[in-house]
Amino acid sequence: MHASTLKPLVLATAFALAAAHSPLHAAQPAAGAPAEPAPVFDVGELDPSISACQDFNAYANGKWIAANPIPADRTRWGAFDQLREQSLEAQHRIVDAADAGADKAAAGSIGQKIGWLYRSGMDEAAIDKAGFDPIKPDLAAIAKLDGKADIVAWLGQAFAAGEGQGFRFRSGADFRDASQQIAFAGQGGLGLPTPDYYTKDEHKGLRAAYVAHIAKVFELTGVPAADAAKKADGILAFETRLAEASLSRVELRDPKNQYHFMTIDEANRVTPHFDWAAFFKAVDVPVGDGFSLSQPKFFAQFDAMLADVPAAQWRDYLAFHTIDDASEYLSKPFQDENFAFYGQTLNGQPEQRTRWKRVLEAVNGAMGQALGQLYVKDYFPPEAKARAQQLVDNVRNALKARIEGLAWMSDETKAKALEKWSTFLPKIGYPDKWRSWDGLTIVPGDYFANVRAANAFNQRYDLDKIGTPTDRYEWGMTPQTVNAYYSSGTNTINFPAAILQPPFFYASGDDAINYGGIGAVIGHEAGHGFDDKGSQFDGAGNNVNWWTKADRDRFDERTAKLAAQFDAYVPLASHPGNHVNGRLTMGENIGDLGGLNFAYDALQAADGDKPDPMIDGLSRDQRFFLSWARVWRGNIRDKAQLVLLNTDPHAPAKFRAIGAPSNMPAFANAFQCRAGDPMVRPDEQRVQIW
């Protein structure tokens, strides 16, 4: 998906999650928080005309999906999206209050900065009056670039300001010594979602639309149509060369393709026309012994293009991305053109989101952790954190028991797995120590300047980590994010406050609902430490092999069967040739399968000896699996689904609802399914990994 370089560096990827319902009344919310609905598990949403054993997703979610069409300003709509909408409304109240009080707030306080940033973004009249004036100095500087020396110098300056193009540059834990942060340079520079979009015939139409978009962007700055069209053709050819040297999303899942440590001299031999010593000086980063030139083949092509691509074509490429990346912060014609291609053409979204939501997204990108400080005061009560900690402990213990009981793994590898398990660091809700925003200057009336200042500030914050110890306690997500994630470099599992709330999690509520919802999420994130990628890192975050060859072979046999299961899923009847990529989605599918099993075991350990209350005629196990399914209820536009099949490491939601349960005998027992039912895998096809 398109990402503007005016937004701060994304520090981590994560598992996108959704909301589950509970049949019980829940704890009182914090002051200012919306009251919890009770009861909220509507058994009327279940479809008795469909057997749970035939299609569990349709049984649990079909009626809800039919009754809840996708809003015009979204590409998908489901339980996760509803919960995210609730978080946005809460944040909206916070930024409105910050705006109202900003002028009288303490000078330099986060409340004042957030208020002025949000206010400047809502001042459409001033933004429209400015047109594209804010980027004219950049475009003028790019127009003067004459030859590779100028281009290389420009790239260094741009990356120092957080505006770099052509490749990616960030800090990260050293794969060989995760206790230290080093620099990572990686492939990038593409405007279309993946390298395949530049080469495959099925994307020919989108390539043509992209060229038209590039031309239109230039025309908005006064370039004549014929000249704009010529520039657009050259930019597509430019990006196609980068794409042909880029690794696929599946290839990038392999840690061997994510890290190649080199000295400056070694890197300069890969890129003789791009001096890395000069680059590191420009971005003011101490490189030390070296850095990761993560995809050498890509950088060899990048360097060749410095030598043989005319300076005019480089100028066009840099100018286009400067305009395109800034479009959301410029006047209405630029915003509309950005949405017309990336929103409508690429993803099928009929309408643009309302202004306040787009500005709030920019606030989150610029000062998300600061906004999170304000968010948790009102929307994350202490009892929620305490209950979540209890669930984390119980699910982690279930994972330990699973490892200890594995029949296919040797004692030698088990010992290493348990060693890694023992070093997990769970983080719940929000950071123990908040980040400082001293040094970031935000002014009342200049939206573009504010976003760019925040971008440079956040870039400096990230790059200043290079050469310093890794901080396991730092968060890569904001508290108001409805999400969760695992970090292999720190061996941490992370659960922001916004996902630890109704209707997904109840501080006081039915265990079956909580374990089927947030409990499975906890298990999923812990399971990432032992998926196809995470299992290649030890408990200290180092990329080392802790497996015997025989055990690794047995693990690979099981994961191959899981990949085959997901390869068979076709989400769109109108596109029968577009199926789920079982290798791209491997890590998430392993996380789902393991996480649901760990959560189920933890539920049995917590409640197995207690009488089953049979709420609304549903058994404890049925409520557990229904809670899981309702996490994944939802619908998605066809165009957006096609993009995600190529880009998203998560399988489509409806297949996540059924994939893991179909491999669990406990599901079949809960719903009295029989051999031969679609939700019951034959023994030879059933997958159990952890």
Salt bridges, closest charged atoms under 4 A:
GLU45 OE1 - ARG630 NH1 2.94
GLU45 OE1 - ARG633 NH1 3.25
ASP73 OD2 - LYS357 NZ 3.93
ASP81 OD1 - ARG74 NH1 3.77
GLU85 OE1 - ARG74 NH2 2.45
GLU85 OE2 - LYS357 NZ 2.55
ASP96 OD2 - HIS92 NE2 3.32
ASP99 OD1 - ARG119 NE 2.71
ASP103 OD1 - ARG119 NH1 3.13
ASP133 OD1 - LYS136 NZ 2.83
ASP138 OD2 - ARG452 NH1 2.51
GLU163 OE2 - ARG452 NE 3.68
ASP196 OD2 - LYS200 NZ 3.51
GLU202 OE1 - HIS203 NE2 3.87
GLU239 OE2 - HIS321 NE2 2.64
ASP254 OD2 - LYS256 NZ 3.06
ASP303 OD2 - HIS273 ND1 2.82
ASP308 OD1 - ARG241 NH1 2.81
ASP316 OD1 - LYS231 NZ 2.80
ASP324 OD1 - HIS213 NE2 2.88
GLU328 OE2 - LYS7 NZ 3.58
ASP336 OD2 - LYS332 NZ 2.62
GLU337 OE2 - HIS213 ND1 2.70
GLU361 OE2 - LYS7 NZ 3.89
GLU361 OE1 - ARG353 NH2 2.60
ASP464 OD1 - ARG460 NE 2.95
GLU474 OE2 - LYS465 NZ 3.12
ASP510 OD2 - ARG623 NE 2.73
ASP511 OD1 - ARG387 NH2 2.46
ASP531 OD2 - HIS528 ND1 2.72
ASP532 OD1 - ARG253 NH2 2.61
ASP551 OD1 - ARG554 NH2 2.69
ASP553 OD2 - LYS549 NZ 2.90
ASP556 OD1 - ARG552 NE 3.77
GLU588 OE1 - HIS524 NE2 2.84
GLU588 OE1 - HIS528 NE2 3.20
GLU588 OE1 - HIS650 NE2 3.48
ASP592 OD1 - HIS524 ND1 2.83
ASP592 OD2 - ARG656 NE 2.81
ASP601 OD2 - ARG402 NE 2.62
ASP607 OD1 - LYS610 NZ 3.26
ASP612 OD1 - ARG623 NH1 3.57
ASP648 OD1 - HIS650 ND1 2.69
